[in-house]
């Protein structure tokens, strides 16, 4: 068989079925290595972009020492969406490659939220936000129905 670039993400049978399906769908006639190379490039580029996605905002806020024009509500909504999606993916044990960028985005959003709260003079509200996120994140996984409802209501 073809050696896999992702041996820890999928079982051997899953890799073969998915590989054959993707090769047929995208017109790859060669070996599975071609498809895996394309997938590796796509995954890597997505991760690299996600690693720097919020840096311009963070740097601008810190340089200006002002968070004017940035909405705390919008950022919190984005964080909630990311947290629900990440929780859903981990709860149902999806392969790591399908959601690896979300912890990176969550960390950047949390840094940006702290910057906004600090420069708006509301850093005292950071602790309640942090407690709310942690408690809410854990509540999502109490029962499968809760995470399913959260996923449907967010998206």
N, C-alpha and C positions, 0 to 999 in steps of 0.2 A: 504494500500500500504506500500511499504518499505520506511522508512525514508531515505532521501537523505543526503549525506555528502556535497553536493554542491547545496544547495537550491537556491543560488543567481546566478548560472551560466546558468541553463537551465530551461525551462518551464517544467511542470509536464509531458505533453505529449511527449516532446522531450526526457526526461529522460527514460520514459517507452520504447519508440521505440528503443533508442540507447542501453538501458540495455538489452533488449531482443535480439537485433542483436549481441551484443558483447558476451552475454552468449552462444548463439548458435555457434558463430565463434570460441570461445576459449574453448568450451566443459564444461562450468560451468552448472551443473545441479541443484545446490542449489539455494538459495535465491539471490536476487539482492545485498544483503549486502556483499556477498563474492566478487563479481565483484567490488563493490564500495571500498572495503578494498584494493583490489589489485591496483585499479586505484589511490587511495589515497597514497599508498606506492610508486607507480611509479612517481606520481606528486611530492611528497615530496622529494624523492631521486634525481629527476632531479633538483629541486630547490636548494637543498643542494649542489650538485655538481657544479651547475652554480654559486653559491655564492662564491665558493673558486677556481673556474677554473683559473682565471688569477692571483691569489695571489702569487703563486711561482715566476712568471715573475716579478711582481711588486716588491716583496721583494728582488729578485736578482738584479734588476736594481738599486734599492735604496741602497742596501748594497755595490754593486760594484761601485756606483756613475759613472756608465758607461752604455750606451745603445748599445754598440758595438754588431753587429750581428742582431739587431732587425730592421726590415724594416718599415719605416713610411708609405710607400705606401701600404704594405700588411695590416697594421693595419687600415689605412683609408678605404681600400677596404672592410675589414671585418665590420667596423663601418657602411659604406654605406649599405651593405647588411642587417645588423641587423636593421637599421633605416627604410629601405624600407619595410622589412617584418613586423616590428612593426606597421608602418603607415598603411599598407594594412590591417592588422588584426584589428586595431582599427577603421579604416574608414568603414570597412564592418561589424563592430560590432560583431566580433567573441567572443565567451566566453573567459573570462579572463584566465581561466586555460590553454587555447591553446597557449598563448604567454607570460605568466607571467615571464619566465626566461629571455626574451630579454631586458627589462629595466635593469635588474641586469648585464647582459653581456655588455650592452652599457655603463653603469657607470664604470665598470672595464676597458673597452677598453679606455674610455676617460681619466681615471687616468693614465693608461699605456702610452697613447699618450702624456700626459703632462709630464710624467717622461722622456720619450724619447726626447722630444723637449727640456726640461730643461737641461738634461745631455749632449746633443749634442750641446748645446749653441744656440739653435734656439727657445727659449721660446718666442721671439718676433713674431714668426709666429703662435703662439697659438690663438691669437685673430682673425686673418683672417680665420683660420680653424673653430673656433667656430661660427663665423658669417656665413660662408659658409654652415655649417651643419644646423644651425637654419633656414636660408633662404631656403635652399634646402628642408628641412623637411616640411616646410610650403607650398612650391610650389607644392609638391607632391599631396596635398589635394585640390588644386584649382578645379580640374575637375577629375571625375572618370576615364576618359581615360588616364590621366597622371599617376595615380597610377597603373593602369593595365599595361601600357607600361613599367613602371619602374620595376614592378614585373617580367614581362616576360624577360626584358633585363638583370636583375641581375641574375635570376635563369634560 
